[in-house]
Amino acid sequence: MAEHTSSSITIEATPAEVMAVIADFDHYAEWTGEVKQAEVLERDEQGRAAKVRLVLDAGAIKDDHTLAYSWPSDHEVSWSLVKSQMLRQLDGSYSLKPLDGGARTEVTYQLTVDVKIPMLGMIKRKAEKVIIDRALSGLKARVESLAG
């Protein structure tokens, strides 16, 4: 059964600065922690990533998978699983909310994961939490170092 996890963080940068880092898949391995490799396979008509291959190592969850991305607005990106060796479902999103007139951004990361192999729910939730927490703290550090 799929589990849904979400968390938020405030970043000292504009939503555009945050989204620029989120959309820069070539540098994911430098700040995400779990993503060891990212390769954009297809782009949409605006040049944004539409399909991305990711090699993931999150302790209990190791995988080579492809995700389809959609960009519903300047403040949101979502993805869903296209193919995977280990995962049955991997849906997620980043939602950006401007704070203080847009000088700061609240980022909410939502993730739903289901694995093909039997795994204790407790272990899966811990892996999801680790993925989200590391991604948000890595995103914050990356954006703030570039914005500062």
Secondary structure, 3 states (H helix, E strand, C coil): CCEEEEEEEEECCCHHHHHHHHCCHHHHHHHCCCEEEEEEEEECCCCCEEEEEEEEEECCEEEEEEEEEEEEECCEEEEEEEEECCEEEEEEEEEEEEEHHHCEEEEEEEEEEEECCCCCHHHHHHHHHHHHHHHHHHHHHHHHHHHC
